[in-house]
Amino acid sequence: MRHLWSFLAGLVVAPVTWVLVTLGQDGSGRTVNRWVEIGTYSTPNLIEPAVYLGVAGILLGLLGTLRFSPLGPLVAGLLLAAPYVGLFVAPFTVRDRIPGGLKLLGDPLPLRQPLDNGTLFLIGLLLLMAVFSGGRWRRRPAPERAGAELTPAGPPAEPEPALTGWSAPGSPAKDPDTAPLTLAYPESPTEPLPRRTGGESPWSAPPRAGTRPDSPDDLR
């Protein structure tokens, strides 16, 4: 179905482009020649022919670049290039078959002008070259599946041991069970202090092993 629509688009774009190019070239040429004759210019006079040429360029660009089917540019290119090729065989016969003295919206429509100056041949070859571009009509790649599994690029990296403290390069490693140095007051001891018995001071020296009393009478 897309080939049929492309074929119909080529049949329509070819004559429309011929008419638009004729209006643009004739209007632009007459405007510039008039400027040269009177020695002054008015740029708004070029707006109308520029619009004609711009629309023709957009139509040709859409037909030659969109990825629909190569049939449309092929048909349009042959229709535009064939009259100029016919000038090599029978130039007067070809020109006589093209109507002259036509007008469109009050403006003259000299359809033989783009044929005589070779514009139609140039446009036709551009469209034909678009047909022979193989990459232009290549089918687009299918999108990747959303749930596709990703294969690992390499073995997983081993986790590095966490650093418990800062150490200078080359210094021996510290034992993780050793308490770090600190300037704070020492914590309260967990073991109970020795109780004071009798008149003995808790800060006195502990009794020797050889002088330990064996009975209460030795304390007198």
Beta strands, then each sheet from edge to edge (+ up, - down):
strand 1: 102-104
strand 2: 107-109
sheet 1: 1+ 2-
end
